[in-house]
Each structure stands twice: as C-alpha cells, then as structure tokens.
Amino acid sequence: MNRYIPITGHDCNIPYLLIDTQAPIDVLHDAAAYRIRAVTQLLENFVELENIGSNPVVLQELALACTILLRDGCDLLDVTGRRLQEQISA
C-alpha cells in the first residue's frame, strides 16, 4: 500500500487531500468516526426542521455535504481495515 493515497470524494487530476496510510490505526479510526458522526448529527438536525423537503437547493447541498463526509469516512475505514488485515496476516 502506498504511503499516501488520495481521498476518493473529489474528482481531480492532481490529488490534494491525502490519507497517510502509515498513521496510527487509532488516529485513522478516530478521523473516520468523526466524519461519520458529523453526518449523523447533520441529518438528525435536518429531521427536526420543517419544510426541508420543499427546498430542492437545500436538499442538494445537504446531500453533497453528507456525501463528502461519508466518502472521507469510508476511505479512512478502508485504510484502517487494510492495516488491521496486515497485522493479522503478519
């Protein structure tokens, strides 16, 4: 596994946000969990708002924010999983 891998949430020819695959596993996991919790909180807050479904622009922006955070979290969890698998195999 390469030392630095780009996040997959943004299509760009030049990667500019990278994950350090050699970072401590607990740090990778914490970063993933933070992003997933942020999405959860954001969605829970929007559930409380009335008339959110009547504004397609707000819904689109909400979906984009959630997508970015979830992709980052999944990328981080993927690296964490690979690292854990490497430890088990060693």
Backbone as a ProteinNet text record, in pm:
[ID]
protein_1_A
[PRIMARY]
MNRYIPITGHDCNIPYLLIDTQAPIDVLHDAAAYRIRAVTQLLENFVELENIGSNPVVLQELALACTILLRDGCDLLDVTGRRLQEQISA
[TERTIARY]
85.9	0	90.5	56.8	132.4	120.2	222	221.3	106.9	86.6	-19.5	-114.6	-242.6	-341.8	-442.9	-490.1	-586.2	-724.5	-800	-938.9	-1013.6	-1121.6	-1195.9	-1312.8	-1338.1	-1456	-1451	-1338.6	-1327.3	-1253.5	-1318	-1253.3	-1159.3	-1033.4	-932.5	-809.7	-746.3	-626	-506.5	-506.6	-396.1	-451.1	-421	-472.9	-414.1	-499.9	-453.4	-491.4	-581.5	-612.1	-573.8	-480.6	-423.7	-441.3	-450.7	-454.1	-316.5	-259.7	-132	-162.5	-134.5	-169	-83.5	21.6	106.5	76.6	-27.3	-68.4	-114.8	-107.9	-155.1	-300.7	-331.6	-464.7	-571.6	-543.5	-644.8	-672.8	-573.4	-591.9	-676.9	-649.3	-729.3	-875	-894.1	-1029.4	-1101.9	-1033.2	-1094.9	-1136.3	-1052.8	-1086.2	-1209	-1217.3	-1334.4	-1459.2	-1449.2	-1564.1	-1612.1	-1521.2	-1557.1	-1642.5	-1602.4	-1676.8	-1814	-1820.8	-1948.1	-2041.8	-1988.7	-2071.5	-2120.8	-2037.4	-2078	-2195.6	-2191.3	-2302.4	-2427.4	-2412.8	-2526.8	-2591.1	-2509.8	-2562	-2630.7	-2569.7	-2627.7	-2764.6	-2773.3	-2900.8	-3004.6	-2963.6	-3057.4	-3110.8	-3025.4	-3070.1	-3169.5	-3147.5	-3239.6	-3373.6	-3375.2	-3502	-3591.9	-3532.1	-3608	-3666.1	-3608.4	-3655.1	-3780.8	-3872.1	-3992.8	-3968.5	-4041	-4040.2	-3906.2	-3819.4	-3690.4	-3710.8	-3813.7	-3839.3	-3889.9	-3930.9	-3984.6	-3876.9	-3752	-3644.5	-3539.6	-3545.5	-3451.4	-3305.3	-3279.9	-3141.6	-3082.2	-3157.9	-3110.4	-3087.2	-3178.7	-3162.4	-3037.8	-3011.7	-2893.8	-2765.1	-2763.1	-2645.1	-2624.5	-2733.4	-2725.4	-2669.3	-2721.2	-2673.9	-2525.2	-2480.8	-2339.8	-2251.5	-2291.1	-2212.3	-2203.9	-2315	-2316.3	-2229.9	-2236.8	-2158.1	-2008.6	-1965.8	-1823	-1775.1	-1847.9	-1806.5	-1810	-1912.5	-1921.1	-1812.2	-1781.4	-1673.4	-1540.1	-1512.4	-1389.3	-1385	-1495.6	-1501.5	-1480.2	-1541.6	-1524.2	-1380.5	-1319.1	-1178.4	-1090.1	-1114.2	-1035.4	-1059.5	-1184	-1213.4	-1150.4	-1144.9	-1081.3	-933.5	-864.9	-723.1	-706.6	-793.3	-787.3	-804.2	-900.8	-924.5	-805.9	-746.7	-628	-512	-494.1	-386	-409.8	-532.2	-564.2	-543.4	-583.3	-563.1	-414.7	-333.4	-188.4	-133.2	-182.2	-135.7	-175.4	-295	-341.8	-258.7	-225.7	-151.7	-4.6	47.6	191.8	227.5
-117.2	0	123.5	219	344.2	418.5	496.2	572	672.5	744.8	844.8	808.8	805.7	780.3	895.1	933.3	1043.7	999.2	1092.1	1062	1048.8	973.6	947.9	1042.7	1129.4	1213.7	1329	1351.8	1465.3	1422	1437.9	1404.2	1516.3	1483.4	1583.3	1510	1564.1	1500.8	1511.3	1613.4	1633.4	1615.7	1502	1481.8	1584.1	1637.4	1740.1	1708.6	1615.7	1568.4	1421.4	1391.5	1257	1196	1064.7	989.3	927.2	946.6	884.5	742.9	645.5	506.9	450.6	521.3	475.2	547	630	695.1	587.5	613.3	514	475.6	347.7	296.9	369.2	399	467.2	607.5	672.4	805.6	796.6	697.8	677.4	648	560.2	524	644.7	722	839.8	941.3	960.7	1054.2	1006.4	876.4	820.2	835.9	800.6	808.9	952.8	1047.9	1189.4	1233.7	1193.8	1231.9	1165.7	1041.2	970.1	1027.1	1059.9	1124	1261.4	1334.6	1466	1452.1	1353.4	1330.5	1292.4	1205.8	1164.8	1284.9	1370.5	1489.4	1583.3	1602.6	1689.3	1637.5	1508.3	1450.2	1456.8	1432	1440.9	1582.9	1682.6	1821.3	1855.8	1805.5	1835	1765.1	1653.3	1585	1674.8	1754.5	1841.6	1964.1	2001.6	2121.1	2089.6	2183.1	2167.1	2222.7	2170	2217.3	2200.1	2114	2093.4	2033.3	1950	1885.2	1979	2098.7	2191.9	2275.3	2263.4	2342.6	2249.9	2227.8	2135.1	2179	2308.2	2356.4	2315.6	2330.8	2291.6	2141.1	2065.8	1920.4	1879.3	1945.2	1913.9	1946.1	2058.9	2096.1	2001.4	1961.2	1864.6	1731.9	1686.4	1559.7	1566.6	1678.2	1693.9	1691.1	1764.4	1766.1	1625.7	1555.9	1420.3	1326.4	1340.8	1255.3	1274.3	1398.3	1426.5	1365	1389	1336.4	1184.1	1124.7	977.8	914.5	972.4	917.1	925.6	1039.4	1052.5	945.8	930.7	831.3	690.2	658.4	524.6	502.2	604.2	592.9	565	636.4	617	478.2	433.7	299.5	191.8	215	119.8	103.9	215.8	210.5	141.2	173.4	109.8	-40.6	-82.3	-224.9	-295.5	-231.9	-291.5	-304.2	-200.8	-205.1	-316.1	-329.4	-436.4	-574	-587.4	-714.6	-746.6	-645.8	-666.1	-715.6	-661	-704.9	-849.4	-887.2	-1024.6	-1121.8	-1082.2	-1168.1	-1181.6	-1083.8	-1083.3	-1182.5
0	0	0	-86.3	-91.7	40.7	73.2	198.7	202.3	93.4	86.9	-27.3	3.1	-100.7	-100.1	-218.8	-224.4	-177.5	-123.2	-91.2	-223.1	-221.2	-345.1	-364	-269.2	-273.9	-371.6	-436.1	-526.4	-651.7	-765.3	-891.9	-932.3	-936.5	-971.4	-1023.1	-1124.6	-1180.1	-1086.6	-1002.8	-908.7	-767.4	-702.3	-566.6	-470.2	-385.6	-291.8	-148.7	-126.9	7.8	14.6	101.5	106.9	245.5	248.2	373.3	392.9	509	544.1	591.5	507	539.7	652.7	690.1	798.6	930.5	931.1	1055.5	1153.5	1282.2	1379.2	1351.1	1368.1	1337.4	1418.7	1544.2	1624.6	1572.5	1514.6	1457.3	1330.4	1245.7	1125.2	1161.1	1259	1301.4	1359.7	1442.1	1502.1	1395.6	1294.3	1186.5	1109.2	1084	1015.3	1100.8	1226.7	1317.3	1331.3	1334.7	1345.7	1227.1	1107.5	988.1	983.5	1022.1	1021.1	1127	1243.8	1347.1	1301.7	1228.2	1178.2	1081.9	994.1	902.1	979.6	1077.8	1159.1	1226.5	1285.9	1354.1	1255.8	1139.8	1038.4	994	967	925.5	1037	1159.9	1271.9	1288.7	1268.1	1277.7	1167.7	1048.6	939.4	956.3	1025.1	1053	1136.7	1222.7	1311.6	1240.7	1127.8	1057.5	976.8	977.3	897.1	757.1	661.9	522.7	452.5	503.3	436.8	298.3	285.2	157.1	50.4	86.5	-11.6	-79.9	-38.9	-97.7	-158.7	-290.6	-353.4	-344.2	-338.7	-327.9	-193.5	-87.4	45.2	50.3	-7.4	-9.5	-87.2	-198.1	-278.5	-201.2	-134.2	-55.7	61.6	125.4	234	183.8	70.6	14.3	-20.6	-75	-110.2	14.3	117.7	241.8	302	303.3	358.7	276	144.3	55.2	76.9	86.8	107.4	238.2	345.2	475.5	479	420.2	421.2	335.7	219.7	137	210.4	273.4	351.6	460.6	533.1	640.1	588.2	475.4	416.5	370.6	311	270.2	391.6	499.7	621.5	681.4	681.3	732.4	644.6	513.9	423.3	456.8	478	514.4	649.4	744.2	876	864	784.8	764.8	701.1	601.5	537.4	635.6	715.9	815.1	916.3	963	1059	995.8	868.8	798.9	784.7	759.2	750.2	883.8	995.2	1126.6	1153.2	1110.9	1133.1	1049.2	926.2	834.4	871.4	944.7	976.7	1085.5
[MASK]
++++++++++++++++++++++++++++++++++++++++++++++++++++++++++++++++++++++++++++++++++++++++++

